[in-house]
Amino acid sequence: MYQTIDPFVYNEKKIIEGCVRILTLVKGQRMNLSKQYPHTKKWRITIAWDISTPYESSQYDVDVSVFMLNEQRKIPLEEYFIFYNQRVSPDKSLILANQMHNAAKQHMTLDMPYIRSDIQELLFVLTIHNAAEKNQSFQHFRSIHMTLEDFDTNDTLISFTENQFHDETACELGNIYNKDDDWRFNPVGRGYNAGLQEFLDLYHEETEETPKPVPEPVQITEPLKLTSFDLLKKKVDIALEKKALQKGISRVGVVLDISGSMRRLYQNGTVQNVIERLLALATRFDDDGVLDVWIYDNEFTRMPSITENDFTDYIEREILSNPTVKKFGANNEPPVMRDVLQKYLEEETSEVPVYLIFINDGGVKKASRKQDNVSKVLIESSNQPLFWQFVGIGNGNFDVLKKLDNLEGRFIDNANFFQIVDIENESDHDLYNKLLNEFPLWIKEAKSKHVII
């Protein structure tokens, strides 16, 4: 799943089924359904699960539920909580099929034109009934699958599999959400130690008829303290104000060098620290507060995106402890750069420009004219709404990156480079000012040349 030969077919399994191509997504790899499949209005969605040996499917009472949420991420009426006892939404857009006895899967249909106008998100959740009493969890599951099919043609178009569980009793498998009038799919695959009631409590809209619980009196003995991450966000706000940049102006992504020379920085926590500092930038700078992540050596992996809710131990959890992720080899930049273009310019097109931070510790390959190289990618993408911010860390050889400002043949100057010898001791103030130094100039030129609106 993670190894890429052709960067323009990343994570696609080409399956001959009447010449229909099934896209196999990984966590965080969002898909614009409206643009990718403009003719598909009615979907058949299937959620299935496999139980590990020696456990048996009949022992597990798995419930599939869908929360149809408004802009405030609440269900507008209780009837928009779709589950085994409420199978049809009031607007008739979502219908949950009757589940066959002991069947390890659940079907439903989603007719998008009928979705109520104030519904902005559909959240798909799996829970194990009475999990605590039965000492059950998703650790006993080999995998959970979600597929999206065109209802009229019966073609399977998208699939997603999650198979990394511990002792969770609930799983937020994915969501379909509306952004800029386009419906998009986000494979989440996040586990929780919770039950169905906890999700209902979270997403239920309280009304005047719903009595609110009387809170217990709280003795505050000391003022509330900001977390270190809150302080980082405040520093970003200061940097944005100095550069006269608006919040939510861009989509933010980061490409991290994971070649052999970076091993120490991954293992001693430096890269985790950098990720957290960049996430603070994304929560203020990004249009939806999400930091998209790639890692690369001579191959690349498109990693799950990071949010403020799940950044803790990200590097250890998603990269160092993940044996399927290729790491600590030689470096090769063009394939991962091509995949960045694939994601933002083809899979998730938007009028919002992209700010891509590319972190490298030196040794960028010099290629012949016949070979793909960094300069070629920059020239080809110079008329696109994407700015490349290269950051060199350490004392490596950055000759290729230092020449970016004088690179000829580009529609506009779409890249910048700066070097930080000791990023572990670089102040947050200096880092954010350097990161945002040239981007405002690109924004101005890109608007004047109609690259962005």
HUHU-V5355 format. One record per residue. RES is the residue in one letter. PSI is psi in whole degrees, 0 to 359 (999 if undefined). BURIAL is b if it has 9 or more other ideal C-beta (glycine too) atoms within 8 Angstrom, else e. D_CENTER is the distance of its C-alpha to the mean C-alpha in whole Angstrom. Layout:
res:RES psi:PSI burial:BURIAL d_center:D_CENTER
res:RES psi:PSI burial:BURIAL d_center:D_CENTER
This chain:
res:M psi:326 burial:e d_center:17
res:Y psi:340 burial:b d_center:16
res:Q psi:135 burial:e d_center:19
res:T psi:127 burial:b d_center:19
res:I psi:310 burial:e d_center:22
res:D psi:115 burial:e d_center:22
res:P psi:346 burial:b d_center:18
res:F psi:2 burial:e d_center:19
res:V psi:37 burial:e d_center:18
res:Y psi:131 burial:b d_center:15
res:N psi:25 burial:b d_center:15
res:E psi:130 burial:b d_center:17
res:K psi:111 burial:e d_center:20
res:K psi:106 burial:e d_center:23
res:I psi:125 burial:e d_center:25
res:I psi:104 burial:e d_center:28
res:E psi:76 burial:e d_center:28
res:G psi:36 burial:e d_center:30
res:C psi:22 burial:e d_center:28
res:V psi:138 burial:b d_center:25
res:R psi:126 burial:e d_center:22
res:I psi:126 burial:b d_center:20
res:L psi:120 burial:b d_center:16
res:T psi:111 burial:b d_center:15
res:L psi:160 burial:b d_center:11
res:V psi:169 burial:b d_center:9
res:K psi:132 burial:b d_center:7
res:G psi:353 burial:b d_center:3
res:Q psi:87 burial:b d_center:5
res:R psi:151 burial:b d_center:6
res:M psi:129 burial:b d_center:10
res:N psi:100 burial:b d_center:13
res:L psi:321 burial:b d_center:15
res:S psi:323 burial:b d_center:18
res:K psi:322 burial:e d_center:18
res:Q psi:324 burial:b d_center:18
res:Y psi:68 burial:e d_center:20
res:P psi:337 burial:e d_center:22
res:H psi:353 burial:e d_center:25
res:T psi:111 burial:b d_center:23
res:K psi:332 burial:e d_center:24
res:K psi:128 burial:b d_center:25
res:W psi:146 burial:b d_center:22
res:R psi:120 burial:b d_center:23
res:I psi:129 burial:b d_center:21
res:T psi:130 burial:b d_center:22
res:I psi:124 burial:b d_center:20
res:A psi:160 burial:b d_center:22
res:W psi:150 burial:b d_center:23
res:D psi:132 burial:b d_center:25
res:I psi:138 burial:b d_center:27
res:S psi:149 burial:e d_center:28
res:T psi:139 burial:e d_center:32
res:P psi:13 burial:e d_center:34
res:Y psi:159 burial:b d_center:32
res:E psi:145 burial:e d_center:33
res:S psi:325 burial:b d_center:31
res:S psi:342 burial:e d_center:34
res:Q psi:348 burial:e d_center:33
res:Y psi:126 burial:b d_center:30
res:D psi:92 burial:e d_center:30
res:V psi:128 burial:b d_center:26
res:D psi:133 burial:b d_center:25
res:V psi:126 burial:b d_center:23
res:S psi:153 burial:b d_center:22
res:V psi:126 burial:b d_center:20
res:F psi:118 burial:b d_center:20
res:M psi:108 burial:b d_center:21
res:L psi:149 burial:b d_center:20
res:N psi:191 burial:b d_center:21
res:E psi:333 burial:e d_center:19
res:Q psi:7 burial:e d_center:20
res:R psi:45 burial:e d_center:18
res:K psi:152 burial:b d_center:22
res:I psi:127 burial:b d_center:24
res:P psi:329 burial:b d_center:26
res:L psi:155 burial:e d_center:29
res:E psi:331 burial:e d_center:29
res:E psi:350 burial:e d_center:29
res:Y psi:10 burial:b d_center:26
res:F psi:106 burial:b d_center:25
res:I psi:123 burial:b d_center:25
res:F psi:190 burial:b d_center:26
res:Y psi:338 burial:e d_center:29
res:N psi:1 burial:e d_center:32
res:Q psi:88 burial:e d_center:30
res:R psi:346 burial:b d_center:29
res:V psi:128 burial:b d_center:30
res:S psi:153 burial:b d_center:28
res:P psi:330 burial:e d_center:31
res:D psi:1 burial:e d_center:29
res:K psi:15 burial:e d_center:30
res:S psi:331 burial:b d_center:26
res:L psi:127 burial:b d_center:25
res:I psi:122 burial:b d_center:27
res:L psi:122 burial:b d_center:27
res:A psi:156 burial:b d_center:29
res:N psi:131 burial:e d_center:32
res:Q psi:128 burial:b d_center:31
res:M psi:148 burial:e d_center:33
res:H psi:128 burial:e d_center:35
res:N psi:9 burial:e d_center:33
res:A psi:134 burial:e d_center:31
res:A psi:44 burial:b d_center:27
res:K psi:161 burial:b d_center:25
res:Q psi:130 burial:b d_center:25
res:H psi:153 burial:e d_center:25
res:M psi:160 burial:b d_center:25
res:T psi:143 burial:b d_center:25
res:L psi:115 burial:b d_center:23
res:D psi:97 burial:b d_center:25
res:M psi:322 burial:b d_center:23
res:P psi:341 burial:e d_center:26
res:Y psi:357 burial:e d_center:27
res:I psi:130 burial:b d_center:24
res:R psi:141 burial:b d_center:26
res:S psi:329 burial:e d_center:25
res:D psi:359 burial:e d_center:24
res:I psi:122 burial:b d_center:21
res:Q psi:352 burial:e d_center:18
res:E psi:142 burial:b d_center:16
res:L psi:120 burial:b d_center:17
res:L psi:123 burial:b d_center:15
res:F psi:121 burial:b d_center:16
res:V psi:140 burial:b d_center:18
res:L psi:138 burial:b d_center:20
res:T psi:153 burial:b d_center:23
res:I psi:119 burial:b d_center:26
res:H psi:131 burial:b d_center:29
res:N psi:39 burial:e d_center:31
res:A psi:317 burial:b d_center:29
res:A psi:316 burial:e d_center:30
res:E psi:327 burial:e d_center:34
res:K psi:0 burial:e d_center:33
res:N psi:49 burial:e d_center:32
res:Q psi:155 burial:b d_center:29
res:S psi:172 burial:b d_center:25
res:F psi:355 burial:b d_center:22
res:Q psi:337 burial:e d_center:23
res:H psi:1 burial:b d_center:26
res:F psi:137 burial:b d_center:24
res:R psi:320 burial:e d_center:23
res:S psi:161 burial:b d_center:20
res:I psi:134 burial:b d_center:19
res:H psi:147 burial:b d_center:18
res:M psi:126 burial:b d_center:17
res:T psi:147 burial:b d_center:18
res:L psi:123 burial:b d_center:18
res:E psi:151 burial:b d_center:22
res:D psi:119 burial:b d_center:24
res:F psi:323 burial:b d_center:27
res:D psi:325 burial:e d_center:29
res:T psi:347 burial:e d_center:29
res:N psi:18 burial:e d_center:28
res:D psi:128 burial:b d_center:25
res:T psi:123 burial:b d_center:22
res:L psi:324 burial:b d_center:20
res:I psi:141 burial:b d_center:16
res:S psi:151 burial:b d_center:16
res:F psi:135 burial:b d_center:13
res:T psi:134 burial:b d_center:15
res:E psi:129 burial:b d_center:14
res:N psi:17 burial:e d_center:17
res:Q psi:96 burial:e d_center:16
res:F psi:156 burial:b d_center:19
res:H psi:255 burial:e d_center:21
res:D psi:27 burial:e d_center:23
res:E psi:147 burial:b d_center:21
res:T psi:0 burial:b d_center:23
res:A psi:152 burial:b d_center:20
res:C psi:122 burial:b d_center:16
res:E psi:98 burial:b d_center:14
res:L psi:319 burial:b d_center:13
res:G psi:173 burial:b d_center:11
res:N psi:151 burial:b d_center:12
res:I psi:121 burial:b d_center:13
res:Y psi:158 burial:b d_center:13
res:N psi:128 burial:b d_center:15
res:K psi:127 burial:e d_center:14
res:D psi:38 burial:e d_center:17
res:D psi:14 burial:e d_center:19
res:D psi:139 burial:b d_center:17
res:W psi:132 burial:b d_center:16
res:R psi:155 burial:b d_center:12
res:F psi:132 burial:b d_center:11
res:N psi:109 burial:b d_center:7
res:P psi:114 burial:b d_center:8
res:V psi:302 burial:b d_center:8
res:G psi:44 burial:b d_center:11
res:R psi:129 burial:e d_center:12
res:G psi:153 burial:b d_center:16
res:Y psi:152 burial:b d_center:18
res:N psi:80 burial:e d_center:22
res:A psi:175 burial:e d_center:23
res:G psi:183 burial:b d_center:24
res:L psi:324 burial:b d_center:24
res:Q psi:324 burial:e d_center:26
res:E psi:321 burial:b d_center:24
res:F psi:319 burial:b d_center:21
res:L psi:319 burial:b d_center:24
res:D psi:324 burial:e d_center:25
res:L psi:320 burial:e d_center:22
res:Y psi:2 burial:b d_center:22
res:H psi:131 burial:b d_center:25
res:E psi:117 burial:b d_center:27
res:E psi:139 burial:e d_center:30
res:T psi:179 burial:e d_center:33
res:E psi:331 burial:e d_center:36
res:E psi:345 burial:e d_center:38
res:T psi:106 burial:e d_center:35
res:P psi:132 burial:e d_center:37
res:K psi:139 burial:e d_center:35
res:P psi:143 burial:e d_center:35
res:V psi:119 burial:e d_center:38
res:P psi:147 burial:e d_center:36
res:E psi:142 burial:e d_center:38
res:P psi:139 burial:e d_center:39
res:V psi:128 burial:e d_center:37
res:Q psi:113 burial:e d_center:39
res:I psi:111 burial:e d_center:37
res:T psi:342 burial:e d_center:39
res:E psi:155 burial:e d_center:37
res:P psi:150 burial:e d_center:35
res:L psi:139 burial:e d_center:31
res:K psi:141 burial:e d_center:29
res:L psi:142 burial:e d_center:26
res:T psi:166 burial:e d_center:24
res:S psi:328 burial:e d_center:23
res:F psi:323 burial:b d_center:20
res:D psi:319 burial:e d_center:21
res:L psi:322 burial:b d_center:24
res:L psi:318 burial:b d_center:21
res:K psi:324 burial:b d_center:20
res:K psi:324 burial:b d_center:24
res:K psi:323 burial:b d_center:24
res:V psi:317 burial:b d_center:21
res:D psi:319 burial:b d_center:23
res:I psi:316 burial:b d_center:26
res:A psi:318 burial:b d_center:25
res:L psi:320 burial:b d_center:24
res:E psi:319 burial:e d_center:27
res:K psi:324 burial:e d_center:29
res:K psi:2 burial:b d_center:27
res:A psi:40 burial:e d_center:27
res:L psi:140 burial:b d_center:24
res:Q psi:154 burial:e d_center:22
res:K psi:151 burial:e d_center:19
res:G psi:26 burial:e d_center:16
res:I psi:345 burial:b d_center:18
res:S psi:161 burial:b d_center:15
res:R psi:137 burial:b d_center:11
res:V psi:132 burial:b d_center:11
res:G psi:160 burial:b d_center:10
res:V psi:137 burial:b d_center:12
res:V psi:125 burial:b d_center:14
res:L psi:124 burial:b d_center:16
res:D psi:127 burial:b d_center:19
res:I psi:36 burial:b d_center:19
res:S psi:174 burial:b d_center:23
res:G psi:325 burial:e d_center:26
res:S psi:349 burial:b d_center:27
res:M psi:358 burial:b d_center:24
res:R psi:313 burial:e d_center:24
res:R psi:319 burial:e d_center:26
res:L psi:331 burial:b d_center:24
res:Y psi:319 burial:b d_center:21
res:Q psi:336 burial:e d_center:24
res:N psi:5 burial:e d_center:25
res:G psi:357 burial:e d_center:22
res:T psi:316 burial:b d_center:22
res:V psi:323 burial:b d_center:19
res:Q psi:319 burial:b d_center:17
res:N psi:319 burial:b d_center:19
res:V psi:317 burial:b d_center:18
res:I psi:316 burial:b d_center:14
res:E psi:321 burial:b d_center:15
res:R psi:322 burial:b d_center:17
res:L psi:327 burial:b d_center:15
res:L psi:321 burial:b d_center:12
res:A psi:322 burial:b d_center:15
res:L psi:317 burial:b d_center:16
res:A psi:323 burial:b d_center:12
res:T psi:335 burial:b d_center:13
res:R psi:324 burial:b d_center:16
res:F psi:325 burial:b d_center:16
res:D psi:151 burial:b d_center:12
res:D psi:338 burial:e d_center:13
res:D psi:18 burial:e d_center:10
res:G psi:24 burial:e d_center:10
res:V psi:138 burial:b d_center:7
res:L psi:114 burial:b d_center:7
res:D psi:145 burial:b d_center:6
res:V psi:135 burial:b d_center:8
res:W psi:151 burial:b d_center:11
res:I psi:154 burial:b d_center:14
res:Y psi:145 burial:b d_center:17
res:D psi:247 burial:b d_center:21
res:N psi:351 burial:e d_center:23
res:E psi:180 burial:b d_center:20
res:F psi:160 burial:b d_center:16
res:T psi:130 burial:b d_center:13
res:R psi:110 burial:b d_center:10
res:M psi:165 burial:b d_center:8
res:P psi:140 burial:b d_center:5
res:S psi:159 burial:b d_center:3
res:I psi:140 burial:b d_center:6
res:T psi:175 burial:b d_center:8
res:E psi:342 burial:e d_center:12
res:N psi:346 burial:e d_center:12
res:D psi:27 burial:e d_center:11
res:F psi:341 burial:b d_center:12
res:T psi:129 burial:e d_center:15
res:D psi:29 burial:e d_center:16
res:Y psi:313 burial:b d_center:13
res:I psi:315 burial:b d_center:15
res:E psi:315 burial:b d_center:18
res:R psi:312 burial:e d_center:15
res:E psi:339 burial:b d_center:13
res:I psi:296 burial:b d_center:15
res:L psi:324 burial:e d_center:19
res:S psi:4 burial:e d_center:19
res:N psi:105 burial:e d_center:17
res:P psi:345 burial:e d_center:20
res:T psi:350 burial:e d_center:18
res:V psi:125 burial:b d_center:17
res:K psi:133 burial:b d_center:19
res:K psi:157 burial:b d_center:20
res:F psi:36 burial:e d_center:23
res:G psi:203 burial:b d_center:25
res:A psi:169 burial:e d_center:26
res:N psi:149 burial:b d_center:24
res:N psi:106 burial:b d_center:23
res:E psi:318 burial:b d_center:21
res:P psi:319 burial:b d_center:22
res:P psi:318 burial:b d_center:20
res:V psi:326 burial:b d_center:16
res:M psi:321 burial:b d_center:17
res:R psi:324 burial:b d_center:18
res:D psi:327 burial:b d_center:14
res:V psi:315 burial:b d_center:13
res:L psi:321 burial:b d_center:16
res:Q psi:315 burial:b d_center:15
res:K psi:307 burial:b d_center:11
res:Y psi:332 burial:b d_center:12
res:L psi:344 burial:b d_center:16
res:E psi:314 burial:e d_center:16
res:E psi:320 burial:b d_center:13
res:E psi:62 burial:b d_center:11
res:T psi:144 burial:e d_center:15
res:S psi:156 burial:e d_center:15
res:E psi:348 burial:e d_center:18
res:V psi:126 burial:b d_center:16
res:P psi:169 burial:b d_center:17
res:V psi:134 burial:b d_center:14
res:Y psi:110 burial:b d_center:15
res:L psi:118 burial:b d_center:14
res:I psi:124 burial:b d_center:16
res:F psi:110 burial:b d_center:17
res:I psi:127 burial:b d_center:19
res:N psi:146 burial:b d_center:22
res:D psi:25 burial:b d_center:25
res:G psi:169 burial:b d_center:27
res:G psi:28 burial:b d_center:29
res:V psi:132 burial:b d_center:27
res:K psi:138 burial:b d_center:29
res:K psi:122 burial:e d_center:31
res:A psi:157 burial:e d_center:32
res:S psi:172 burial:e d_center:35
res:R psi:330 burial:e d_center:35
res:K psi:341 burial:e d_center:34
res:Q psi:151 burial:e d_center:31
res:D psi:142 burial:e d_center:27
res:N psi:171 burial:b d_center:27
res:V psi:315 burial:b d_center:25
res:S psi:319 burial:e d_center:27
res:K psi:318 burial:b d_center:27
res:V psi:318 burial:b d_center:24
res:L psi:319 burial:b d_center:24
res:I psi:315 burial:b d_center:27
res:E psi:330 burial:e d_center:26
res:S psi:8 burial:b d_center:23
res:S psi:348 burial:b d_center:25
res:N psi:17 burial:e d_center:25
res:Q psi:158 burial:b d_center:22
res:P psi:58 burial:b d_center:20
res:L psi:127 burial:b d_center:18
res:F psi:131 burial:b d_center:19
res:W psi:116 burial:b d_center:19
res:Q psi:103 burial:b d_center:20
res:F psi:135 burial:b d_center:21
res:V psi:117 burial:b d_center:22
res:G psi:129 burial:b d_center:25
res:I psi:138 burial:b d_center:25
res:G psi:196 burial:b d_center:29
res:N psi:29 burial:e d_center:32
res:G psi:181 burial:b d_center:31
res:N psi:111 burial:e d_center:32
res:F psi:29 burial:b d_center:30
res:D psi:319 burial:e d_center:33
res:V psi:314 burial:b d_center:30
res:L psi:329 burial:b d_center:28
res:K psi:340 burial:e d_center:31
res:K psi:4 burial:e d_center:32
res:L psi:321 burial:b d_center:29
res:D psi:336 burial:e d_center:31
res:N psi:14 burial:e d_center:34
res:L psi:122 burial:b d_center:32
res:E psi:162 burial:e d_center:34
res:G psi:3 burial:e d_center:33
res:R psi:149 burial:b d_center:30
res:F psi:312 burial:e d_center:30
res:I psi:162 burial:b d_center:29
res:D psi:110 burial:e d_center:28
res:N psi:19 burial:b d_center:24
res:A psi:155 burial:b d_center:24
res:N psi:155 burial:b d_center:25
res:F psi:138 burial:b d_center:26
res:F psi:158 burial:b d_center:27
res:Q psi:137 burial:e d_center:28
res:I psi:113 burial:b d_center:28
res:V psi:317 burial:e d_center:30
res:D psi:82 burial:e d_center:29
res:I psi:337 burial:b d_center:26
res:E psi:331 burial:e d_center:26
res:N psi:8 burial:e d_center:29
res:E psi:128 burial:e d_center:27
res:S psi:152 burial:e d_center:28
res:D psi:318 burial:e d_center:25
res:H psi:311 burial:b d_center:27
res:D psi:321 burial:e d_center:28
res:L psi:311 burial:b d_center:24
res:Y psi:323 burial:b d_center:23
res:N psi:322 burial:b d_center:26
res:K psi:319 burial:b d_center:25
res:L psi:327 burial:b d_center:22
res:L psi:14 burial:b d_center:23
res:N psi:313 burial:b d_center:26
res:E psi:343 burial:e d_center:26
res:F psi:318 burial:b d_center:23
res:P psi:325 burial:b d_center:25
res:L psi:320 burial:e d_center:28
res:W psi:318 burial:b d_center:25
res:I psi:314 burial:b d_center:24
res:K psi:313 burial:e d_center:28
res:E psi:321 burial:b d_center:29
res:A psi:324 burial:b d_center:26
res:K psi:319 burial:b d_center:27
res:S psi:331 burial:e d_center:31
res:K psi:8 burial:b d_center:30
res:H psi:27 burial:e d_center:28
res:V psi:323 burial:b d_center:25
res:I psi:162 burial:b d_center:23
res:I psi:999 burial:e d_center:25
